[in-house]
Amino acid sequence: MLLFIPEFIGRFHPLLVHLPIGILLLAPLLQWLSRREGYAIAAGVLNVVWLLGIGSALLSCITGYMLSLSGEYDKGTVTLHMWAGIGVTLVAMFAAVKVFNKEFDNIYKATAIGLLLLITFTGHLGGSLTHGGDYLLAGLNGSKNTAEEKPVLIADVQAADVYTDVVSPMLKARCYSCHGPQKQKGGLRMDSPEGLMKGGKEAKAFIPGKPDESEMIKRLLLPPSHEDHMPPKEKPQLSEAQIALIHWWIEQGAPFNKKVQTLPQPEKIKTYLLALQSGAAEEKKQPSNVPAAEVEPAPEKDIAALTAKGVLVMPVAQDAHYLSANFVNAASFGNNNAALLLPLKKQLVWLKMGGTRTGDSALQVIGQCRNLTMLQLNNTGVTDKGLAFLQPLSALQSLNLVGTAVTVKGLEQLIGLQQLQSIYLYKTKVTEQDWPQLKKIFPKATIDSGGYVVKTLVTDTTVVKPAVKK
C-alpha cells in the first residue's frame, strides 16, 4: 500500500500546476501596476501573492516528481520539464527577495521577464508530455482533430503489410497519445512491435491468436463510461471497423511482417480492408464495371471452397456483394475445379485466371457467370472452341487472351458482346492481316496487339558494339 502513496500524491500535479502559472504571471503585473497612480496595492498584499506563487510552485515540483515515478512518461522530456519547473521556483524566489527589499532595479526587471519566459517553456514541456510533442504547432500545420481525420488510403491493401500499413496507423491515431513516445500510461508503449509484445505493468496488451482473451480488445469493448475503457471517453474512439480489424489481426497471431493477402479474410474483414483501399466508406462510389443492380451475398462455404484452392476472393466495392476472384496464387486451378465457380455465378464480376490450367471445358462454366465484366484468360489453354461458350457474357467489358491459341475465327463468335471495350491479343494466332476484320467486328473496342517497339530517334544516344567473332 505504501508503494502507491507517492503515485497517488503525484496525481494531484495536474491540479496544482496551474496555480503557480497563474499566480506567478499575475504577481509581476500587479507589482508593475501598483507603482502607477490610481492602482496602488499594499506591499503586504503583493508579498502574499509572491509567497502563494512560490508555495504552489514548490508543491507542483514535489507532486510532479512523484508523478514521474510512475514511469508513464518519456524520461528525457520529464527530466527537462522537472528542471525547468525547479528553475521557475528558484527564479520566483529571487524575484520575491527583490520585491521584499523594494529593489525594483534592472536586475528585477530582467528577472521578471526571465520568469515569464521560463514559465512559458515549462508549460510547453508539460503540454508535450500530456498531448504529444506536436500539439502546439498542429493547428499551424493544418492538422485537425484525430476524430475528424480521414484514414490514409492504401494503394493496394492486399499487397500491404498488415501491421505497418493497416494496424499501426489506427494505433497511432487513437492510442499513441497515452501509450507513445511521450507518455506510457500503465507502463504500456504501443508505438513499436517490441512495446506491444512487452505489454504494460498489469498485463500483456494481447495474446497472439486469442483476441477475446487479450487485454487490448477487452478494454476497447468496455462501455465508454467504464474507467478502464480505451481510449478514455473524452478522446476520439476507434470505429467498429477498426476494432474488428485489430481483433482479426490478433486472431491471426498478431503478425508484424506479413502481407494482408497471406492471411485468411472473412467476408466482413474483406469489406473493411477494401474501405482502406478505395475510400468507399466515405464516398460510397461503385466502380463503373460493377452492375448497378443488387445481388444477394455469396454463401461463405462456397467462397471458402475457392479460398482453399489458393484463390483470393474479395468484394469489388463496399456494401456490395459482387466479387472479384484472383487466381495469382492458384496456378494449379484448372478444368476439374471450374465447377467451384458455379455457386458464385451471380456475384462474380471480375475473374483473373491468367497463368492457370484453365482450358476450353472450364469456359462452359465461366459462360454461366452472366455478370462478368472483366475476364483475364492470358497464358491459359483456351482455344477458339472454348470462346463459343463466352457468348452469353453480354456485360463483358474487358477480355485478356494474351498468350493463348485463339484466332480471328474464334473471336468472330463473340460479335454479340456489344459492351466489350478492351481486347488483349498479344502472342495469339491473330495475325496483322486479321486486324481490319477485327475492327469491323468490334468497332467500339480497343484491340491491343502488344509487342510494342520503340523507334530509335537520331537524337538518341546509342552504343554500337563490334560483332563477336565465332
Secondary structure, 3 states (H helix, E strand, C coil): CHHHHHHHHHCCHHHHCHHHHHHHHHHHHHHHHCCCCCCCCCHHHHHHHHHHHHHHHHHHHHHHHHHHCCCCECHHHHHHHHHHHHHHHHHHHHHHHHHHCCCCCHHHHHHHHHHHHHHHHHHHHHHHHHHCCCCCCCCCCCCCCCCCCCCCCCCCHHHCEHHHHHHHHHHHHHCHHHHCCCEEHHHCCCCCHHHHHHCCCCCCCCCCCCHHHCHHHHHHCCCCCCCCCCCCCCCCCCCHHHHHHHHHHHHCCCCCCCEHHHCCCCHHHHHHHHHHHHCHHHHCCCCCCCCCCCCCCCCHHHHHHHHCCCCEEEECCCCCCCEEEECCCCCCCEHHHHHHHHHHCCCEEEEECCCCECCHHHHHHHCCCCCCCEEECCCCCCCHHHHHHHCCCCCCCEEECCCCCCCHHHHHCCCCCCCCCEEECCCCCCCHHHHHHHHHHCCCCEEECCCCCCCCCCCCCCCCCCCCCC
